[in-house]
């Protein structure tokens, strides 16, 4: 008896090459935005929070698609994304507390 793939049982098939290319394009655009953000002097006051948000978005995309968390049980996605959100809020709170911005 073959073992059933839980992703197919839940109705979430693995993405195809076109979707992986689209995700890679989004990651490229986010990376370009990060580099541009670093080199534009007018955006210095918002650089750190913006870079944190863009990094979190990239992490989430990589974890969800390239690590196949999107196709696994939702618990695994929550185990990745929830601590990331908590860490981001904690880092921003500490930066505000110590007057970094």
N, C-alpha and C positions, 0 to 999 in steps of 0.2 A: 504494500500500500504506500503510495507516494506521500511525502509530507507536504501539506498545503502551506504555501507562502502566505504569512499573515497580511502582507501588503495587498495581495490580490484578493484575499478574503474580505478585507475592509474596503475594497473598491478603490484603492490608491495604487495604480500601476507605477512602475518606475519610469522616470522621465526619459525621453528619447534624446538623441544627439542635438536636435534643434533646441530643446529646452535647456540643455546644459550649455550650449553656445550662448543663449540669451542670458543665462545667469552669469556666465563669464563676462559678457559685455556689461552687465550691470556692475559687477565687481570692478571692472576696468574704469567705468565712469566714476564710481565712488573713490577709487584710488587717485584718479586725476583730480577730483575735487579736494581730496586730502592734501595733495602736493600743492595745488593752487592756493589753498587756504593757508598753508605754511608760508608761501612766498608773497602774499598780498599784505602789505603793511596796514592797510585800512581795517583788516579783519583780526588784528592782534587781540583786541579785547574779548572776542568770542572764540578764539582759536582752540583753547583747551576743551571747553564743553562741546564744541562742534566736532573736534577730532574724536572725542570719546563716543559721541553719538554715531559718527560714521564708522568707527571701529566696531562698535556693537552691531551695527547693521551688517557689516561684512562678516563678522563672526557668526551671526545668526544664519546668513545665507549659506556660508560654507558648511556649518554644522547641519542645517536642515537638508541640503541637497547633496553635497559631496560626501558627507558622512552618512547619508541615507536616513537621517532621523525623521524626515517627513514621511517616509514610507513605513517606519516602525510604529510601535504603540505610542500614543500621545504622552504617556508618562515619561518616556525618554526625552522628548522635546521639552517638557516642563522641567526636567532635571537639569537641562542645559541652560534654558533661557531664564528661568526664575533666579538662580544664583547670579547670573550676569546682571540682571536688572537690579538686584539688591546691592551688588558690588558697585555698580555705577552710581546709584543713589548715595551709597556710603562714601564713595570717593568724592563726589560733588559736595556732600555735606562737610567732609573734612577740609576740602579746599576752601569752602566758604568760611568755615570756622577759623582757619589759619590765615584768612585774608589773602589768598592767592590771587583772587580776582575781585 
